[in-house]
Amino acid sequence: MKLVFATHNQNKFEEVKKLVPQYVKLVSLDGIGCHKEIPETGKTLEENAQIKADYVALNYGLPCFSDDTGLLVNALNGAPGVYSARYAGEEKNADKNMDKLLLELQPHEDRTARFETVIALNLHSKQYLFKGIVHGTITRQKKGSKGFGYDPIFQPEGLDLTFAELSMDLKNNISHRARAIAHLVEFLTTMARNN
């Protein structure tokens, strides 16, 4: 089964590719010749995931899923949330995003946060939503060189390492994206079994 993952982010694509079963041939936006940056104009993670999946379904007619992920920090009333990727500006610079977040958190004792990933799957003219959440805290400084985005400052509950200090295999066992993808895979497997 060929399934488009609506992303240009190669790091994210490689991470997700390891999570889907062998029978799913995963292709990125670049893999179908879509080089357009699909605008994320939604007010929620769900809306942004739906916008991207709908764009591919409408313009390419291919089964597709898209995700949107946000880091929600409790002391900042859920910010950066839906604006996580462009928190410090439209250039989507991860270091600047982290620096801004660490600065804004300085006066706060509460450093609890959660990552949420929402996946929108467009398949057989229907849309399905899946969600994955992981709770943790924001560290006071960046640690680790693996991963991407906010990984160097997010320490998941139950571990004393940031996402950026974990191997990809370990991160893929516990991350928000891994949890959302697990729901997606379970759905696809059940559907394949029933057909």
C-alpha distance (Angstrom), angle and dihedral (degrees) to the residues before:
residue distance angle dihedral
M1 . . .
K2 3.80 . .
L3 3.78 113.7 .
V4 3.79 127.2 178.4
F5 3.80 117.2 -138.6
A6 3.81 102.5 -155.7
T7 3.79 99.6 -134.8
H8 3.80 140.3 107.8
N9 3.82 90.5 -164.8
Q10 3.81 105.2 108.8
N11 3.84 93.5 -167.1
K12 3.79 91.1 54.7
F13 3.83 91.6 43.8
E14 3.82 92.7 53.4
E15 3.82 91.2 46.3
V16 3.81 92.4 52.3
K17 3.82 94.3 41.3
K18 3.81 88.7 64.2
L19 3.82 90.2 53.9
V20 3.81 101.8 52.2
P21 3.83 122.0 81.4
Q22 3.81 121.9 -100.3
Y23 3.81 93.3 -106.8
V24 3.83 90.0 65.0
K25 3.80 112.1 83.6
L26 3.78 100.6 -155.5
V27 3.81 119.1 -156.0
S28 3.80 129.1 180.0
L29 3.80 128.7 -136.9
D30 3.81 88.9 -95.7
G31 3.82 88.2 52.5
I32 3.84 90.9 61.9
G33 3.81 93.6 42.7
C34 3.80 95.5 -103.0
H35 3.80 106.5 139.1
K36 3.79 95.9 160.9
E37 3.80 118.8 115.2
I38 3.81 100.7 -126.1
P39 3.82 106.4 -138.0
E40 3.80 115.3 -118.4
T41 3.78 99.9 -145.4
G42 3.81 98.2 152.4
K43 3.79 123.9 118.7
T44 3.82 92.2 -139.3
L45 3.79 137.4 39.7
E46 3.82 88.6 -112.1
E47 3.82 92.3 55.3
N48 3.81 93.0 48.8
A49 3.81 92.5 49.7
Q50 3.81 90.2 48.5
I51 3.83 93.4 48.5
K52 3.81 92.2 55.3
A53 3.82 95.5 43.8
D54 3.82 91.1 46.8
Y55 3.81 91.4 50.3
V56 3.81 92.1 57.0
A57 3.81 93.6 43.2
L58 3.80 91.7 49.4
N59 3.81 98.7 42.9
Y60 3.81 102.3 32.7
G61 3.82 104.6 22.1
L62 3.80 91.9 -136.5
P63 3.81 130.5 134.1
C64 3.75 104.7 -100.6
F65 3.76 146.4 169.3
S66 3.74 130.8 -160.1
D67 3.75 133.7 -172.3
D68 3.75 136.8 -155.0
T69 3.77 122.0 -165.4
G70 3.76 130.8 -165.8
L71 3.77 135.8 -174.9
L72 3.80 109.0 -139.0
V73 3.80 115.7 -163.2
N74 3.79 114.7 -163.3
A75 3.82 97.4 -149.0
L76 3.82 89.3 52.7
N77 3.82 94.2 51.7
G78 3.80 92.5 -105.8
A79 3.81 97.1 -45.0
P80 2.98 136.4 176.7
G81 3.83 84.7 28.5
V82 3.79 113.7 133.1
Y83 3.84 89.1 7.7
S84 3.84 94.4 55.3
A85 3.83 96.5 118.1
R86 3.81 94.1 48.7
Y87 3.80 100.1 30.3
A88 3.81 93.8 128.1
G89 3.81 96.1 32.8
E90 3.78 146.1 -45.4
E91 3.82 93.5 -75.0
K92 3.85 88.2 76.1
N93 3.81 94.2 -136.1
A94 3.82 109.5 178.4
D95 3.82 95.3 -156.4
K96 3.79 92.6 50.8
N97 3.81 90.5 46.7
M98 3.81 91.4 52.4
D99 3.82 92.9 44.8
K100 3.80 91.1 52.1
L101 3.81 92.2 48.1
L102 3.81 93.9 47.8
L103 3.81 90.3 49.2
E104 3.81 92.9 50.0
L105 3.81 91.1 48.1
Q106 3.82 95.2 51.4
P107 3.84 95.9 95.4
H108 3.83 92.9 46.1
E109 3.80 127.8 89.1
D110 3.81 92.7 -167.2
R111 3.80 107.1 80.3
T112 3.81 97.5 164.7
A113 3.79 116.8 133.8
R114 3.77 142.6 156.2
F115 3.77 136.5 -144.0
E116 3.80 116.3 -137.2
T117 3.78 126.4 -168.3
V118 3.79 122.1 -170.3
I119 3.81 120.3 -167.8
A120 3.80 123.7 -161.3
L121 3.81 114.0 -162.0
N122 3.81 120.6 -165.2
L123 3.79 109.2 -162.9
H124 3.83 131.4 153.1
S125 3.84 92.1 -6.6
K126 3.81 92.6 -55.6
Q127 3.78 132.5 101.8
Y128 3.79 126.3 -138.8
L129 3.83 129.0 -173.4
F130 3.81 128.0 -148.3
K131 3.80 129.3 -178.6
G132 3.80 136.6 -160.0
I133 3.81 126.4 -172.5
V134 3.80 133.0 -174.5
H135 3.81 123.3 -175.7
G136 3.78 125.3 -147.4
T137 3.80 145.9 121.3
I138 3.79 137.0 -84.8
T139 3.80 112.3 -114.5
R140 3.80 121.9 -136.5
Q141 3.78 92.8 -118.7
K142 3.79 140.2 18.6
K143 3.79 115.4 -86.2
G144 3.79 128.9 -178.5
S145 3.79 135.3 19.1
K146 3.80 102.9 -127.8
G147 3.79 126.1 90.6
F148 3.78 125.2 25.6
G149 3.79 142.4 -110.1
Y150 3.80 112.7 25.8
D151 3.83 94.0 -13.2
P152 3.86 94.7 114.6
I153 3.83 92.4 60.3
F154 3.82 101.7 36.3
Q155 3.80 117.8 90.4
P156 3.82 112.0 -171.9
E157 3.79 119.4 -136.0
G158 3.79 113.8 -86.7
L159 3.82 95.8 22.7
D160 3.79 132.3 87.4
L161 3.81 92.8 -150.7
T162 3.79 130.5 80.6
F163 3.80 121.7 -120.7
A164 3.83 86.9 -104.4
E165 3.82 90.3 59.9
L166 3.81 94.4 52.9
S167 3.79 127.0 89.9
M168 3.80 113.4 -109.8
D169 3.82 89.3 -112.0
L170 3.79 92.9 55.8
K171 3.80 93.2 43.0
N172 3.82 89.0 49.5
N173 3.81 89.1 56.4
I174 3.79 95.6 56.2
S175 3.81 111.6 18.6
H176 3.80 126.8 115.6
R177 3.79 90.3 -118.6
A178 3.82 91.2 50.0
R179 3.81 90.2 51.7
A180 3.81 92.8 49.7
I181 3.83 91.1 45.7
A182 3.84 89.6 49.8
H183 3.83 88.8 58.8
L184 3.82 89.7 47.4
V185 3.83 92.5 49.0
E186 3.80 92.0 47.4
F187 3.81 88.9 52.8
L188 3.84 93.9 47.6
T189 3.82 91.8 46.5
T190 3.80 92.2 50.6
M191 3.80 90.6 47.3
A192 3.84 92.1 49.1
R193 3.79 90.8 48.5
N194 3.80 92.3 51.5
N195 3.82 95.4 49.3
